[in-house]
Each structure stands twice: as C-alpha cells, then as structure tokens.
Amino acid sequence: MSIRGTLTSMSVPDLLQFLAQSRKTGTLKFSRNKVIKQIYFDSGMIIGSQTNDPKEYLGQVLLHYGKIEEPQLQEAMETQRKSGGKLGEILVSLGYLKESDVTSLLQTRTLEIIYDLFHWKEAHFEFFDNEAVPEDLARIEVDPNNVVMEGIYRVDEMSRYREAIPSDRSVLELCPGWTSSVNLGKEVRQILFFVEKRMPVVDICYHMHASRFHVYGQLFELISKGIARVNGEAPVAPRVETTPNGMPETVTEMIWAARAALDEDKPDKSLSIVHLILEKEPKNTDAQALLVAAEAKFAKQLYASDVPQHGVPKIVVPLEGLELETLGAQEGFVLSRINGEWDIQSILSICPFREADSLRMIKTLLDKGIIAF
C-alpha cells in the first residue's frame, strides 16, 4: 500500500506513529524544493535515514561535534575523490577518528535528519511498501514513538527560543559587564566570538556547521544568563533576479523550457527555471531529475571556463572596505574559506551547500571583483 500526501494533511508525528502501529516495512520519502529525505522502516521500527542536504552530510556533523577540523575533512574528501571509499573509513585510516566515533556519529546523524523534519511546515511525502534499503545504510533501531517525543519537544523548545530571538537575521551583542573569566566550554566561546563579530544567527549556523535548533538553543542560554542580548537585525541581502524573461505560465511548459535550455547548453537558465518549478511543486519528479542534470552541466561548464577545479582563489580587495551586507550568509561563508591556499575542490569539500550552489557563489564573488585566480 502506498501512502502519499502533504504535511498540511498529515503531520510528521502522525506519519511516524501510523507506520509504527502498522508495523510497516519500507521507505518514507519527503521532498521540499531541492531537499529529499528518506526514513527507512523495518516492521515498524526506524532503521535509518538518508538526505541530499549537504548540511546534514557526515562531514558536517563531524565538524559540528568537534571530532575533526576543516583541514582534516578536506584531506579526507580529497582522498575519497581520488580513491573512493566511505568518508568515515577514510578518516579512521588517516588516524583522525576511531571506529567507535564514526559509529556513534552515524547514529546521531540518522536521528538529526529526522528531527529536522519536525520543523518543516510544507512538504510532499510518500511511503513505499517493502522497498529495499540502500546497501551502505548505517543501520540503527529506534522506536518511532521515542523519535516523536523528542521531535515534539524540539518544536516546543524552538518556539520558546524564538520569543527571545525573533529571526535568523537577529544580531546579538555581548552585555556590558560580561567577562571572559566566566567558565564556558569551547563551543560556547566559539559562538561568543561570532557574536562579538556581530554575525546574524544564520551566519553563525553555517560557521558552526550546526542546525538552527542547536544554535538557537546555545544563544538562548547566553541570553538567559545575561551574557548576550539581541540588538537588531542584519539587513536583507539584495536578491539578484535570475528568473529568465518570458517565463511560461504552466509547470508543463516550464519543464519543456528547462529541458530546451539544457539542450542549448544554458544550464544556468535551466536551473533558474527548475528552482521555480520546485517552489511550485516540490515533489515534481521531472524537475528533480532536471535539477541533477542541470547542476552537473553547470558545474562542468564553470570548471571549463571561469572556475578551474584546482585553481586557488585569492581575495583581492581589503575586507575592511568590503560591504559584506551586500553578500548573503552563504556567500559570506564561502568567502571566509578562501585563504589563498585551498583550491576550489578543497573549499567545496567543507561547504555545507550543494556543489552547484557553491560554484554559483564563487562565480558571483569573481564577477564582483572580490576574488581572483
């Protein structure tokens, strides 16, 4: 039996509880814009999950929990590109992790992928009965009812955090009288460093390689203890209009237009159309397939022209005079990883974004004259 619908008709807790009570075996798939998540069940128990969101890849989770540093992830990713293999096994072979670390973090990552779904307001879902699980799945065994309890708790906590921190653009400052002699852990001190630099919350999330829920929780604690307070919001970065002129009105016509653009070697135009389609119909399988094809062609095109894979970008303008508010949070993160030593592939390996999105931002920085090769 196939179950399908949207989160407006059936919530994540209801779905998980229904599948648990029915002792279902199969795959529950969620799709929202470019993000696809899958939860795997065996006789009503959750046995794993997967995602195509780079923020939730194993490397980003390892960075967040302080198990490795960015240069170590970059080295492991380079080894993986050259020789293949699983990232966790490579990190163990390089001596950066123990096998027990990888096993534990894989289980944590599996659950974090699911907990994030509780914060989704809109998405399409479909359950595929008795669908085989991927061979490389990191298997766990968790009662969905326990996951539901934790997920609901996180939603309630996030509502409480939002009363003190209104939005992702909120900017905090350290309160007068705060002293560095306060006994705080390494992670909190890192967050305080970003607060002192007046980074909005969304930027802190990227730099911490952490979820919004985790960062909001840490900032809420700092506010509660009188260490920090909200002091306004960062301006919204101007949106660059990328929608092609003469856009067709129906989704079917947009699909044809995206395919035509791809055939004409215009992957950037195709991507613009595909993104609009996915905003209208997040579950559209034609658009999802086109997204993968257009991103691959876009990356190949950029590598062959403006952004060489092994080129080393350098910042060529004084950062003091750079109007960073004209850059989005993601562009700011990418810019902060350009150090005059790492090549493009190294930078992409530690970015929590899709390859095509990271390349687009690098191309933007290049066109603005902020960086050069």
C-alpha positions in Angstrom: 0.0 0.0 0.0 1.3 3.4 -1.0 0.7 6.4 1.3 1.1 9.9 -0.1 0.2 13.4 0.7 1.5 16.7 2.1 2.4 17.8 5.6 -0.7 20.0 5.6 -2.9 16.9 5.5 -0.8 14.6 7.8 1.9 15.7 10.1 5.3 14.1 10.7 4.4 12.8 14.2 1.1 11.2 12.8 3.0 9.6 9.9 5.7 8.0 12.1 3.1 6.8 14.7 0.9 5.3 11.9 3.8 3.4 10.4 4.9 2.2 13.8 1.5 1.0 14.8 1.0 -0.7 11.4 4.4 -2.3 11.7 5.3 -1.2 8.2 8.5 -2.1 6.3 9.6 0.3 3.6 10.7 3.8 2.8 9.1 7.1 3.8 10.3 9.8 1.4 9.9 13.6 1.9 10.6 16.3 -0.7 10.7 20.0 -0.3 12.3 22.1 -3.0 15.7 20.7 -3.6 15.9 18.7 -0.4 14.9 15.0 -0.3 14.9 12.9 2.9 14.2 9.3 3.4 13.4 7.3 6.5 13.7 3.5 6.4 11.4 1.2 8.4 11.5 -2.5 9.3 8.4 -3.9 11.0 7.5 -0.5 12.4 11.0 0.3 13.7 13.1 3.1 12.2 16.4 1.6 11.0 18.0 4.5 9.2 17.7 7.7 7.2 19.3 9.5 4.3 19.4 13.1 2.9 20.7 15.0 0.0 21.1 18.2 2.1 24.8 18.9 2.3 24.3 20.5 5.8 23.4 17.0 7.1 26.3 15.1 5.4 28.5 13.1 7.8 31.4 15.5 7.3 29.4 18.5 8.5 28.1 16.5 11.5 31.7 15.6 12.4 32.7 19.2 12.2 29.8 20.3 14.4 30.7 17.9 17.2 34.3 18.8 17.1 35.5 15.4 16.0 37.6 16.7 13.2 38.8 20.1 11.9 38.1 21.5 8.4 41.6 20.8 7.0 41.2 17.2 8.1 37.8 16.9 6.4 39.3 18.5 3.3 42.2 15.9 3.3 39.8 13.0 3.7 37.5 14.3 0.9 40.5 14.6 -1.4 41.4 11.0 -0.7 37.8 10.0 -1.3 37.8 11.7 -4.7 41.0 10.0 -5.8 40.5 6.5 -4.4 36.8 6.2 -3.5 35.6 4.6 -0.3 33.5 5.7 2.6 34.3 9.0 4.3 34.2 7.6 7.8 36.5 4.7 7.0 39.0 7.1 5.3 39.1 9.3 8.4 39.8 6.2 10.6 42.6 5.1 8.2 44.1 8.6 8.4 44.1 8.4 12.2 41.7 11.3 12.8 38.9 9.1 14.2 38.2 5.9 16.0 35.7 3.4 14.5 33.5 3.9 17.6 33.4 7.7 16.9 32.2 7.0 13.4 29.5 4.6 14.5 28.2 6.9 17.2 28.1 9.9 14.9 26.4 8.0 12.1 23.6 7.1 14.6 23.4 10.8 15.8 23.3 12.0 12.2 20.5 9.5 11.3 18.3 10.9 14.1 19.1 14.6 13.4 18.0 14.1 9.8 14.6 13.0 11.1 14.3 15.6 13.9 14.7 18.4 11.3 11.6 17.2 9.6 9.5 18.3 12.6 10.3 21.9 11.8 9.1 21.6 8.2 5.7 23.3 7.5 5.2 22.2 3.9 6.5 19.1 2.0 5.3 16.2 0.0 5.6 12.7 1.3 5.2 9.1 0.0 5.6 5.7 1.6 6.9 2.9 -0.5 6.0 -0.5 0.9 8.7 -3.1 1.2 11.3 -1.1 -0.7 14.8 -2.4 -0.2 17.2 -0.2 1.8 20.5 1.0 0.4 23.4 -1.4 0.9 25.5 1.2 2.6 22.9 2.3 5.1 24.1 2.9 8.6 21.5 0.8 10.4 20.1 1.7 13.8 16.9 0.5 15.5 14.8 3.2 17.1 11.2 3.2 18.3 9.4 5.9 16.2 7.4 6.9 19.3 10.6 7.9 21.1 11.6 10.0 18.0 8.1 11.6 18.0 8.5 12.6 21.7 11.9 14.2 21.0 10.8 15.9 17.8 7.7 17.5 19.5 10.0 18.6 22.4 12.3 20.3 19.9 9.4 22.1 18.2 8.2 23.4 21.6 11.7 24.5 22.6 12.2 26.3 19.2 9.0 28.3 19.8 10.5 29.3 23.2 13.8 30.3 21.7 12.0 32.4 19.0 10.4 34.5 21.7 13.9 35.8 22.6 15.5 35.5 19.1 12.9 36.6 16.6 14.6 35.5 13.3 17.6 34.1 11.5 18.7 37.6 10.8 18.8 38.6 14.5 22.1 40.1 15.6 23.3 39.7 19.2 25.8 41.7 21.3 27.7 40.9 24.5 26.1 42.6 27.5 28.1 45.2 29.5 30.0 43.7 32.4 30.4 40.3 30.7 33.8 38.9 31.5 35.9 36.3 29.7 36.7 34.8 33.1 33.3 33.1 33.1 33.8 29.3 32.9 32.4 28.4 29.4 33.1 25.5 27.1 35.0 25.6 23.8 31.8 25.6 21.7 30.2 28.4 23.6 33.3 30.5 23.4 33.3 30.0 19.6 29.7 31.2 19.4 30.7 34.2 21.6 33.4 35.0 19.1 30.9 35.1 16.3 28.5 37.2 18.4 31.3 39.7 19.1 31.8 39.9 15.3 28.1 40.8 15.0 27.2 37.9 12.9 23.5 37.2 12.4 22.2 33.9 13.6 22.1 32.3 10.1 25.8 33.1 9.6 26.6 31.5 13.0 24.8 28.3 12.0 26.9 28.0 8.9 30.2 28.7 10.7 29.4 26.3 13.5 28.3 23.6 10.9 25.3 23.3 13.2 21.5 23.1 12.9 19.3 26.1 13.6 17.8 24.3 16.6 21.2 23.8 18.2 22.5 27.3 17.6 19.2 28.9 18.8 19.4 26.8 22.0 23.0 28.0 22.7 22.2 31.6 22.1 19.0 31.4 24.2 21.1 30.1 27.1 23.6 33.1 26.7 20.6 35.5 26.8 19.1 33.8 29.8 22.4 34.1 31.7 22.7 37.8 30.8 25.8 37.2 28.7 24.3 38.4 25.4 21.3 40.2 24.1 19.6 40.8 20.8 20.5 44.1 19.2 18.5 44.4 16.0 18.6 42.5 12.7 21.0 42.3 9.8 19.8 43.8 6.6 18.5 41.5 3.9 21.0 41.0 1.1 19.6 42.3 -2.2 18.1 39.5 -4.2 19.6 39.1 -7.6 16.9 38.5 -10.2 17.7 35.3 -12.1 14.3 34.4 -13.5 14.5 34.2 -17.3 12.4 36.7 -19.3 9.2 35.3 -20.9 8.7 32.6 -18.4 6.0 30.1 -19.3 3.0 30.0 -17.0 2.2 26.3 -16.6 4.6 23.8 -14.9 4.5 21.6 -18.0 5.6 24.5 -20.2 8.3 25.3 -17.7 9.6 21.7 -17.8 9.9 22.0 -21.6 11.7 25.3 -21.3 14.1 23.9 -18.7 14.9 21.0 -21.0 15.3 23.3 -24.0 17.7 25.5 -22.1 19.7 22.4 -21.1 19.9 21.2 -24.7 21.1 24.7 -25.7 24.0 24.5 -23.2 22.4 27.1 -20.9 22.4 25.2 -17.6 22.2 28.4 -15.6 19.0 29.3 -17.3 17.7 25.8 -16.9 18.5 25.9 -13.1 16.6 29.1 -12.7 13.5 27.6 -14.2 13.9 24.3 -12.3 14.1 26.2 -9.0 10.8 28.0 -9.8 9.2 24.7 -10.6 10.3 23.1 -7.4 8.9 26.1 -5.4 5.5 25.4 -7.0 5.7 21.6 -6.9 8.5 20.3 -4.6 7.7 16.7 -5.5 7.8 17.1 -9.3 10.0 14.2 -10.4 10.8 15.7 -13.8 12.1 18.8 -12.1 14.1 16.8 -9.6 15.7 14.9 -12.5 16.4 18.1 -14.4 17.9 19.7 -11.3 20.6 16.9 -11.1 21.3 17.1 -14.8 21.4 21.0 -14.9 23.7 21.2 -11.8 26.1 18.7 -13.3 26.3 20.6 -16.6 26.5 23.9 -14.8 29.5 22.7 -12.7 31.2 21.2 -15.8 30.7 24.5 -17.7 32.2 26.6 -14.9 35.1 24.3 -14.4 36.0 24.6 -18.0 35.8 28.4 -18.1 35.8 30.7 -15.1 36.3 28.5 -12.1 39.1 25.9 -12.5 38.7 22.9 -10.2 42.3 23.1 -9.0 42.6 26.9 -9.2 43.4 28.7 -5.9 41.2 31.8 -5.5 42.5 34.8 -3.5 40.7 37.7 -2.0 41.9 40.8 -3.9 40.1 43.6 -2.1 40.5 44.9 1.5 37.9 43.2 3.6 37.7 46.3 5.8 36.2 48.3 2.9 34.0 45.4 1.6 30.3 45.9 2.1 29.6 42.5 3.4 25.9 43.3 3.8 25.7 43.0 0.0 26.5 39.4 0.3 24.2 36.7 1.6 25.0 34.5 4.5 26.1 31.6 2.3 28.3 33.8 0.1 29.9 35.2 3.3 30.7 31.7 4.5 32.3 30.7 1.2 34.3 34.0 1.2 35.6 33.2 4.7 37.0 29.9 3.5 39.1 31.5 0.7 42.5 31.6 2.2 44.9 31.8 -0.8 46.0 28.2 -0.1 43.0 25.9 -0.7 41.9 25.2 -4.3 38.3 25.1 -5.4 37.8 21.4 -4.7 39.2 21.9 -1.2 36.8 24.8 -0.5 33.8 22.9 -1.8 34.6 19.9 0.4 33.9 21.8 3.6 31.0 23.9 2.4 27.5 22.8 3.7 26.0 23.6 0.3 25.3 21.8 -2.9 28.2 21.9 -5.4 26.4 23.9 -8.0 25.2 26.5 -5.4 28.8 26.9 -4.0 30.2 27.3 -7.5 27.5 29.9 -8.3 28.5 31.9 -5.2 32.2 31.7 -6.2 31.3 32.9 -9.6 29.4 35.8 -8.1 32.4 36.8 -5.9 34.6 36.5 -9.0 32.3 38.7 -11.1 32.2 41.3 -8.3 36.0 41.5 -8.3 36.2 40.3 -4.7 38.3 37.3 -5.6 40.6 36.3 -8.5 42.7 33.3 -9.6 
